[in-house]
Amino acid sequence: MPIADSLGTAELSLLRDARFKVNEFSQRWLRARKAAIHSALALPVGVDGEEEKFLLQKVQPDQREAVLKAVFDLSRKLGVSLSRHLSLSLGAQDFSELLPLIASPCFSSRWRIHNEAQVATRPGCVFIDGLGSFGCDYWREALDGLVMGASDDVRLARHRSVGHGDADCVDVLFCDKGSGPKPGKHRGEVPVEYAQGLEVLTRQFQEKGITLRWEGYSEGVLFYRMEAGAKPLCGAGGQLMHGALKGEVRKFFPELELRDGSPLAVIGDAK
């Protein structure tokens, strides 16, 4: 198996492997995605000319989670099949070179290396017309499954997406050794438009002896940690403070979702 560098990049590029055909793989992935939609809709597989977006427009809100799960699972199976066929684990550079060649509204832009990761930034796409955030989620889950299946340690994180109300879309491919969330990789930086309001909240809670740590942002979700001294808050009192923080954040940013980034096993929320 090829040796990988810090980006998880194999010495032998996927596109230079004579056994790999881009067009063939693109069609296989398209068929897998369509099969995922059909399975969730409980419909027979349609003809090859059936448009992917047209199929997604048939999906009802209560069927969306099933579609997202199915497209992740089938994309992952395709990735595993590819990795086994070529006897290699794909690197971040392999994906960054391959994705612009595949007919996809999300990943056709060029990727660049930043902070030891491959990053793609784009202004959004017409695919979300009529689909909104569901269209963004669909492509994120499809690529996430493919990456997880075809690579041992490369992972995908989506920091921003137009469908979720962000100004642009940002995807990141990075090498994950299982050491936990990495700033700038698993999650993006907190958008500057939130900075002033969050500073006010930080000061307010600091006066109560509580430290707020803003840990990153991803598609409309702000991750945080709440600590009393050096320890996460837990128990009934902690839950009250978490609820109070979420109420205060809604006053500043009604559209923003707040999510506790503390490990559940530590703060005692897991059931």
Steps between C-alpha positions, in 0.01 A plus 500: 500500500639847414655706779294804603626846591354743759195559278437129462618525138621183332824511304321352198225738390161340442465673164832351382390146581416326170241285677288803593261660249348832604191481279423145605533587866288814458218293352526239775473768767202657321323162489573448870353839589188439292459158659514668841216735406291218356548284808383776730199573279423127464495544121646273232826617348428733212658531160855631469382833357301587813638820650639482851359836605155406369506190718598702805212739443264206557638444848263614775636667816437189710699290250810716493687332785455164330641639174801653676575176682462293184721724284770494769484121533504422126774757433706345777454153350618634164805654667584173675464313170733745325763479776496120493510482120808723484653370825563851628361759735420829325667817623364854528677601179342205315154631587591862422623396153208266432199701616527792250485238220172349623165655410415651837365846583686506832852382428585633153708792628876475544636390835793670670731399782450697821603410855601147391158437346334516159243782490235585240318835511215590264207745480224236505319321218164475325448146633343638818227683303181337621694278742666746739707353779391147408693528174812603692456222752453244223834574334680530833382154608583352159859625507543426870403138439726468197800646685446283806473188287795564270751631756641378830549842656382782270179665614263769369371800694264761360554831670252715310224459242271744321205267551538543876512878476874560469649744250700227325580129513817354651599132506815365665679166445755418768689213659331388822697277737214479749641754746176699525374824337771715348455879476454608140437144379211317663336839550549838341587830661219695665371754240604857574139622496440310824810627680359809673188330635696198624748727678209657688370157604847389606529796733149451639564138592850574627340727760311190622824302530438306178746482211364469145726356232386542139638193324403546138224528245347266243202574272298716736609315816722666760689262731591605851615379839382630835729462800484588868864544598681240290214245492197464268166578659278199565189405692174694531674831568718455193200426281335821618808699402519332160135587445560859609791532256292372210226748586749788503655394170154496337458866598814593308482246215154338458615286207805354676493151652711453813649158578702390801838369382586327828526119488166358613666250730665788685200725555263212565248566222530159335221253571 
